[in-house]
Amino acid sequence: MSDLYRVILPEDQIPTHWYNITPDLPTPPAPPLHPGTGEPLVPEDLTALFPMGLIEQEASRERWIEIPETVREIYRLWRPSPLSRARRLEQALGTSARIYYKYEGASPVGSHKANSSVPQAYFNKIAGRTRLTTETGAGQWGAALAFAAEVFGLSCDIWQVRSSFESKPYRSAQMAVFGGKAVASPSETTAVGRALREQFPDTSGSLGMAISEAVEAAAGDPNASYSLGSVLNHVLIHQSIIGQETLKQLELFEEPQIDYVFCCAGGGSNLAGLSFPIIRENLEGRQKAKIVACEPKAAPSLTEGEFRYDFGDTAGMTPKLKMYTLGCEFVPDAVHAGGLRYHGMAPLVSHCYHEGLISAISIGQREAFEAGVLFSRAEGIIPASESNHAIAGALRQIREIPPGESPVIVIGISGSGQLDLPAYVEYLSGTMPNT
Ligand SMILES: Cc1ncc(COP(=O)(O)O)c(C=O)c1O
């Protein structure tokens, strides 16, 4: 084991291919279904919403998908991302565990979301689309897509969940700086938004509602595509660069064996990004890492949901996905981790959980922020509200370590919390509800 603090790979080590777990799964995942006919989807069903390049990835059974050179070039703005040993956190905890964290918060927009927004904008651009529509929770995805749209000269309309739009004003400012236009959802700008406002006048909104609005807007405009920041296979595939880099970086740390991986889980994309390349190592017998999805108590889809077909949005406009779900009409409490307030979980993550390749726990927001403050004070990085759930999950495990054992723990820090500071202030003042 080396005495390094951080491993930053050179730019030429940015992966050349995305990893797709589908062909490596011991059993095939269930196909998405057409919302009207209930039949398995065919690519043509999706062409009104997505460009063919992304539809092909969605249905792909290829293990490795080449990353276009233009996309790799843009990835060079922030990739490879650092993998650090949390030595000062280890000292603060007095633990014998060796803790590593993969930090995605150093991207231009502050999270892992740019790993998918850039290829999504790229494939839309080459398909001739000129406008992107999307939903966003805490605003990290909206900012990432606004940035990527700007890079490729596309316009970008964003429906941001109302509770986050109101509690995180700097996030819509960030989207505006990148050239995106954000409105609070449900809004007056779509028929589904108006209907939801009439039915639930005081709603705090949800990702499911915002998705319905963005889908309606894209479906009604032949020049527009809808972009999703999580859940779908192609998004999870794009994020696989996180885990591929981590495996190389752990080699340089001289750590051949990973014991635990902790990631927060909203729709499942950062979890899949870090863990799927490691699950491949597990399946091929090279690793025995336990993967732990850390979801919020406010939206515990894996730990309390049902594994069944459900809509990805509130209004029932998307295809039906086989996933762990709390029901598409479920509206989570307005917790600060807006990016985790989703009723379902990515079908591929759900499938892995069902097959026992991933485990899951749920974490209340006070426990999450307690962990985030401890991490910030030790490592000097303030994590995103969402990422705090991963740290809290790791801390639970670390407290259980029997004397004499030194497990290797990898934590996915999916984003920076610089724009989440009001939530930290609420936690520090003792007024944060423990939802
Ligand atoms: C920083 C951060 N982490 C995690 C998430 C949750 O999404 P996913 O589970 O797709 O990684 C979000 C979503 O907005 C986010 O902004």
The ligand as an SDF file (V2000), in Angstrom:
LIG
                    3D

 16 16  0  0  0  0  0  0  0  0999 V2000
  -24.6120   15.6020   -6.5570 C   0  0  0  0  0  0  0  0  0  0  0  0
  -25.6440   14.5800   -6.8550 C   0  0  0  0  0  0  0  0  0  0  0  0
  -25.4710   13.3230   -6.4090 N   0  0  0  0  0  0  0  0  0  0  0  0
  -26.3900   12.3640   -6.6420 C   0  0  0  0  0  0  0  0  0  0  0  0
  -27.5440   12.6410   -7.3280 C   0  0  0  0  0  0  0  0  0  0  0  0
  -28.5420   11.5430   -7.5130 C   0  0  0  0  0  0  0  0  0  0  0  0
  -28.6320   11.0930   -8.8190 O   0  0  0  0  0  0  0  0  0  0  0  0
  -28.0890    9.6760   -9.2380 P   0  0  0  0  0  0  0  0  0  0  0  0
  -28.6380    8.6880   -8.2540 O   0  0  0  0  0  0  0  0  0  0  0  0
  -28.5780    9.5030  -10.6040 O   0  0  0  0  0  0  0  0  0  0  0  0
  -26.5920    9.7400   -9.1690 O   0  0  0  0  0  0  0  0  0  0  0  0
  -27.7790   13.9210   -7.8300 C   0  0  0  0  0  0  0  0  0  0  0  0
  -28.9900   14.2050   -8.6170 C   0  0  0  0  0  0  0  0  0  0  0  0
  -29.3120   15.2870   -8.9460 O   0  0  0  0  0  0  0  0  0  0  0  0
  -26.7960   14.9160   -7.5860 C   0  0  0  0  0  0  0  0  0  0  0  0
  -26.9790   16.1620   -8.0280 O   0  0  0  0  0  0  0  0  0  0  0  0
  1  2  1  0
  2  3  1  0
  2 15  2  0
  3  4  2  0
  4  5  1  0
  5  6  1  0
  5 12  2  0
  6  7  1  0
  7  8  1  0
  8  9  2  0
  8 10  1  0
  8 11  1  0
 12 13  1  0
 12 15  1  0
 13 14  2  0
 15 16  1  0
M  END
$$$$
